[in-house]
Amino acid sequence: MAKREINILSLAKTNMYPNAMLGSGMQTITVSRNDDIYEAFADIAQTPDGVLVCTYRESMCHSARPWSKVIVRRSFDRGLSWGPRQVVVERTCEESEAGKGRLNCSRITACADGTLLLIVDLLWRGTFAEYLEPNMCSNLLFRSTDSGATWQGPEETGISEGIVPSIKELSDGRLIVGVTEQWPGEKGEEDFIETQTVYLSADKGHSWEGPFKIPDPEVPKINDGPWRLNEGDFVELDDGALVCYIREDGERVCGWKSLSRDGGRTWSRPQRTQMMHCLGRPSAGRLRSGEIAVTYRVACGLSTSLGLYVETPAEALKGFAGAMASETQEDYRADAEARFAFLDNDRSLSPDSGYSGWVQLDDGDLFVVNYVTDDAPRAFIRGYRVGREDWYLYPEGAIDYSPPFDREGKYYEVAQEMARKQQAV
């Protein structure tokens, strides 16, 4: 049975249904679905004039085979409807078989001057063993100056050792790209290594510096094998510090974060986040409140789900040396200023979902794009209109926790005060 796609929250806001329950109104919208092809690895950007531009890859399976195309679609009504598909770049079966590569995973970002930048990794090799060899890919850059109507490129970035790029413009105009390097371990493919690396451009992407590597964590792993930090994405704090939120596939317990205070050239030892089972590309950014939001694939058992994790900037800095005046490694998670919500769960017999992107609309809602199989024969692109009340019944800017607990035994009084506070909010 297909999911209901009706926005109860919107009806409540219009007072047509004043008793509609807040929190059950998240609206889902099909951005693109063609049951004859495989549409995957979605991302989204918003132009200064409000146009939403979604990118994803077409192929016939999770891998970019036997052909591959990078697509964009545009929306002029805040994601309610989507225009025709536009092919930005493609590799036909014949081109891939002739050694001209396969298109993997596209990302998109909007710059302050309105320019859209789209980056995609082009894989030159065909087997996993070959992925572990040097110069196995090229990261290609495309530009649009007309809100995604037309695209120029590709431009060679020279980044040839890393896959699944992320891209952001920093407040000083520099560009930052994160990619994942993969190398053989002591046993070759069996214990292969993944490393998160960073590249920087001071001239709008025409030349790049790097790689600047994020080190492995210092804490012991709970299992054997190497750390596998990969697919990181970036957030810039008010003071210019950068936080990279990173997937990890070795221990497979949680996502990680690393801090840079010199513009992305050096990075701290990563700290654990509370992003449970982060086994899919994080998509991180700042909300208008200053809070940090991350969507990512939650992989638990055989399931893949789409998760939303939100934390305050203070929470983002916890655990890093010198970040707080009075913290210890043992207790810094005790009062986390963070919230989590599941946005979707892939019900398919062969679930494949959770590479996502999001933007914040002018009314404060998030528009999230994700690829999911669910009730379709092949993966497709689904959108979600997510209000704050869908994940937290508290105003923007603070994430509080007020449990009814009192060491003096006045639980009843404290519980009533908590109820009154919640009612007022």
C-alpha positions in Angstrom: 0.0 0.0 0.0 1.4 3.4 -1.0 1.9 6.0 1.7 -0.7 8.8 2.1 0.7 12.0 0.6 -1.5 14.6 2.2 -0.3 17.6 4.2 -2.5 17.6 7.4 -0.3 20.3 8.9 -1.0 22.7 6.0 -4.7 22.1 6.6 -4.3 22.9 10.2 -2.4 26.1 9.5 -5.3 27.3 7.4 -7.8 26.6 10.2 -9.8 24.3 8.0 -9.1 21.6 10.5 -8.2 23.3 13.7 -7.9 20.0 15.6 -5.5 18.5 13.2 -2.5 17.0 15.1 0.7 18.9 14.8 3.6 16.5 14.0 1.7 14.3 11.7 1.6 16.7 8.8 4.9 16.0 6.9 4.1 16.0 3.3 5.8 13.7 0.8 6.1 14.5 -2.9 7.4 12.5 -5.8 10.1 14.5 -7.4 10.9 11.9 -10.1 9.8 8.3 -10.7 10.4 6.1 -13.7 9.9 2.4 -12.9 12.0 1.4 -15.9 15.2 3.1 -14.6 17.1 3.5 -11.3 17.1 7.1 -9.9 19.4 7.6 -7.0 21.8 9.8 -4.9 19.7 13.0 -4.7 20.8 16.5 -3.7 19.1 19.9 -3.8 20.0 23.6 -3.9 17.9 26.8 -3.7 18.7 29.9 -5.8 18.4 33.5 -4.5 15.1 33.8 -6.5 13.6 30.7 -4.8 14.0 28.1 -7.5 14.7 24.6 -6.2 17.1 22.6 -8.3 17.4 18.8 -7.6 20.2 16.6 -9.0 20.4 12.9 -9.1 21.9 10.1 -11.2 20.1 7.7 -13.5 21.3 4.2 -14.3 19.9 0.7 -14.1 21.1 -0.3 -10.6 22.9 1.1 -7.5 26.1 1.0 -9.4 26.5 3.2 -12.5 25.8 0.5 -15.0 25.4 -0.1 -17.9 25.0 3.6 -18.6 24.8 6.7 -16.4 23.3 10.2 -16.5 23.4 13.2 -14.2 20.0 14.9 -14.1 18.6 18.1 -12.8 14.9 19.0 -12.3 13.6 22.4 -11.2 10.7 23.5 -9.1 9.2 27.0 -9.1 6.6 26.4 -6.4 8.7 25.4 -3.4 8.8 21.7 -4.3 5.1 21.1 -4.9 5.7 20.3 -8.6 8.8 19.5 -10.6 9.7 20.3 -14.2 11.1 18.1 -16.9 14.4 16.3 -16.5 17.5 17.9 -17.9 20.6 15.8 -18.7 23.7 17.6 -17.5 26.2 14.9 -18.5 26.0 11.3 -19.5 28.0 8.2 -20.3 26.4 5.7 -22.7 26.9 2.0 -22.6 29.3 2.3 -25.5 31.3 5.1 -23.9 31.6 3.2 -20.6 32.7 0.0 -22.4 35.2 2.1 -24.3 36.9 3.2 -21.1 35.3 6.7 -20.8 34.1 6.2 -17.3 30.8 5.9 -15.3 29.1 8.8 -13.5 28.7 8.1 -9.8 27.3 10.7 -7.3 26.4 14.3 -8.0 26.2 17.2 -5.4 24.9 20.7 -5.9 25.3 24.0 -4.0 24.2 27.6 -4.5 26.8 30.4 -4.2 26.2 33.8 -2.8 26.2 35.4 -6.3 23.5 33.0 -7.5 25.8 30.6 -9.4 25.0 27.0 -9.0 27.9 24.5 -8.8 27.4 20.8 -9.5 30.1 18.3 -8.9 30.2 14.6 -9.8 32.8 11.9 -9.6 33.5 10.0 -12.8 34.8 6.5 -12.1 37.4 5.2 -14.6 37.7 1.6 -13.3 35.3 -1.3 -13.4 36.0 -3.5 -10.3 36.4 -2.8 -6.6 40.0 -3.9 -6.7 40.7 -1.3 -9.4 38.9 1.3 -7.2 41.8 0.9 -4.7 44.4 1.9 -7.3 45.7 5.5 -7.8 44.0 8.0 -10.1 40.8 5.9 -10.3 38.4 8.8 -10.9 37.9 12.4 -11.9 35.8 15.0 -10.1 34.0 17.2 -12.7 32.5 20.6 -12.1 29.6 22.2 -13.9 28.2 25.7 -13.5 24.9 27.4 -14.0 24.2 31.2 -13.9 20.5 31.0 -14.8 19.0 29.1 -11.9 19.8 25.7 -13.5 18.2 26.3 -16.9 21.6 25.7 -18.7 24.9 24.3 -17.6 28.5 24.9 -18.6 31.2 22.3 -18.2 32.7 19.9 -17.4 35.7 21.5 -15.8 38.5 19.2 -14.5 39.2 19.8 -10.8 42.3 17.6 -10.8 40.8 15.7 -7.8 41.5 12.1 -8.9 41.8 10.1 -5.6 38.4 10.6 -4.0 34.8 9.7 -4.7 31.4 10.9 -3.5 32.2 14.6 -3.4 30.5 17.2 -1.2 30.8 20.9 -2.1 30.0 24.2 -0.2 30.8 27.9 -0.5 32.3 29.4 2.7 31.6 32.9 4.0 34.8 34.3 2.6 34.0 33.0 -0.9 36.3 30.0 -0.9 34.9 26.6 -2.0 35.4 23.5 0.0 35.1 19.9 -1.4 35.2 16.7 0.6 36.0 13.3 -1.0 36.7 9.8 0.1 39.9 8.1 -0.6 40.0 4.3 -0.7 43.2 2.3 -0.4 44.2 -1.4 0.1 44.7 -2.6 3.6 47.3 -5.1 4.8 45.0 -7.8 3.3 44.2 -5.9 0.2 40.5 -5.6 -0.5 39.5 -7.5 2.7 40.6 -4.7 5.0 40.6 -1.8 2.7 41.0 1.7 4.2 38.8 4.8 3.7 40.0 8.3 4.5 38.1 11.6 4.4 40.0 14.3 2.6 39.4 18.0 1.9 40.2 20.3 -1.1 40.0 24.1 -1.1 39.6 26.7 -3.9 40.2 30.4 -3.6 39.3 31.2 -7.2 35.7 29.9 -7.6 36.8 26.4 -8.4 39.3 27.1 -11.2 42.2 25.6 -9.2 42.3 23.5 -6.0 44.6 22.9 -3.1 44.8 19.6 -1.2 44.3 17.0 -0.1 44.0 18.0 3.5 43.4 14.8 5.4 41.1 14.3 8.4 42.9 11.8 10.8 41.4 8.7 12.2 39.9 8.8 15.7 42.2 8.1 18.7 39.6 6.1 20.7 39.7 2.3 20.5 37.3 0.6 18.1 34.8 -1.9 19.4 35.7 -4.4 16.6 38.7 -5.3 14.5 39.7 -3.8 11.2 40.5 -0.2 10.0 38.5 3.0 10.5 36.5 3.9 7.4 35.7 7.6 7.5 33.9 8.7 4.4 31.4 10.9 2.6 31.8 13.9 4.9 29.9 17.2 4.6 30.7 20.7 6.1 29.1 23.3 8.3 30.7 26.7 9.0 30.1 28.2 12.5 29.7 31.9 13.2 33.4 32.3 14.1 34.6 30.6 10.9 35.3 27.3 12.4 34.4 24.3 10.2 32.8 21.1 11.4 32.8 18.0 9.1 30.1 15.4 9.8 31.4 12.0 8.6 30.0 8.6 7.8 32.0 5.6 9.2 31.8 2.0 7.9 34.4 0.2 10.0 33.0 0.2 13.4 29.5 1.0 12.0 28.1 2.5 15.2 27.7 6.2 14.7 28.7 9.2 12.6 31.8 11.3 13.5 32.8 15.0 13.4 36.1 16.8 13.0 36.9 20.5 13.6 39.1 22.9 11.7 40.0 26.4 12.9 42.2 27.3 10.0 39.8 27.3 7.1 40.0 23.5 6.4 43.7 23.0 6.1 44.2 21.0 9.4 41.6 18.9 11.2 41.2 17.6 14.7 41.0 14.0 15.7 37.3 13.1 15.1 34.8 12.8 17.9 31.7 10.7 18.1 28.4 12.2 17.3 25.0 11.0 18.4 24.1 10.2 14.8 23.3 6.6 15.3 24.2 4.0 12.5 25.4 6.7 10.1 26.1 4.5 7.1 25.0 6.9 4.3 26.2 10.3 3.1 25.5 13.1 5.6 24.0 16.3 4.2 24.8 19.1 6.7 24.0 22.8 6.9 22.8 25.7 9.1 19.2 26.5 9.8 18.1 30.2 9.9 18.1 29.8 13.7 21.8 28.9 13.7 21.1 25.3 14.6 22.8 22.6 12.6 20.7 20.0 10.7 22.0 16.8 9.1 20.1 14.3 7.1 21.6 10.9 6.5 21.0 7.2 5.9 20.3 5.3 9.1 21.3 1.6 8.5 20.0 -0.7 11.2 19.8 -4.5 10.6 18.6 -4.9 7.0 16.8 -1.6 6.9 17.8 1.8 5.4 16.0 4.8 6.7 16.2 8.6 6.3 17.1 10.4 9.6 17.2 14.0 10.6 19.6 15.1 13.3 19.6 18.6 14.6 22.0 20.1 17.2 23.0 23.6 18.5 26.4 25.1 17.6 27.5 24.6 21.2 26.7 20.9 20.9 28.7 20.7 17.7 31.8 21.8 19.6 31.4 19.5 22.5 34.2 17.0 22.9 36.8 19.0 21.1 39.8 20.2 23.2 39.3 23.8 24.5 35.8 24.0 23.1 34.2 24.5 26.5 35.5 25.8 29.8 34.5 23.0 32.0 34.0 19.7 30.2 35.4 16.2 30.5 35.5 13.5 28.0 33.3 11.3 30.2 30.3 13.6 30.6 30.1 15.9 27.6 27.2 13.9 26.1 25.1 13.9 29.3 22.9 16.9 28.4 23.0 16.9 24.6 21.4 19.9 22.9 20.2 17.7 20.0 17.1 16.0 18.6 16.6 13.2 16.1 13.7 12.1 13.9 13.0 9.4 11.3 11.7 11.0 8.1 11.2 7.8 6.1 11.8 4.1 6.1 12.5 2.0 3.0 10.0 -0.9 3.2 11.4 -2.7 0.1 12.6 -6.3 0.1 15.9 -4.8 -1.2 16.0 -1.4 0.6 18.3 1.2 -0.9 17.8 4.8 0.2 19.2 7.6 2.4 21.5 9.8 0.2 19.8 13.1 0.6 19.9 16.9 0.5 17.9 19.7 1.9 17.2 23.4 1.9 15.3 25.7 4.2 12.3 27.5 2.6 11.4 31.1 3.3 8.7 30.0 5.8 11.2 27.9 7.8 10.1 24.5 6.6 12.8 22.1 5.2 12.4 20.6 1.8 14.4 17.3 1.8 15.1 15.1 -1.2 16.0 11.5 -0.9 16.2 8.4 -3.1 14.2 5.4 -2.0 13.0 2.1 -3.4 10.1 1.5 -1.0 7.0 0.4 -3.0 8.6 0.8 -6.5 10.5 -1.8 -8.5 13.6 0.5 -8.7 14.8 3.5 -6.8 13.1 6.9 -7.3 13.4 10.4 -5.9 11.1 11.5 -3.1 10.7 14.9 -1.5 9.6 15.8 2.0 8.2 19.1 3.3 9.2 19.0 7.0 8.1 21.6 9.5 9.8 22.1 12.8 6.7 20.8 14.6 7.2 17.5 12.7 10.3 16.8 14.9 10.2 19.2 17.9 7.5 21.2 19.6 9.7 24.0 20.7 10.6 27.4 19.2 13.6 27.9 17.0 17.1 28.4 18.3 17.2 26.3 21.4 17.0 22.5 22.1 15.9 22.1 25.7 15.3 19.1 27.9 13.3 19.5 31.2 12.7 16.1 32.8 10.5 15.9 35.9 13.2 14.9 38.3 14.2 16.2 41.8 16.7 14.8 44.2 14.8 16.1 47.2 11.8 13.9 46.4 9.5 16.7 45.0 8.8 14.8 41.8 5.1 15.8 41.8 5.7 19.5 42.0 8.5 19.4 39.4 6.3 17.3 37.1 3.5 19.8 37.3 5.9 22.7 36.6 7.2 20.8 33.6 3.6 20.3 32.3 2.8 24.0 32.7 5.9 25.0 30.8 5.2 22.6 28.0 1.6 23.8 27.8 2.8 27.4 27.5 5.2 26.5 24.7 
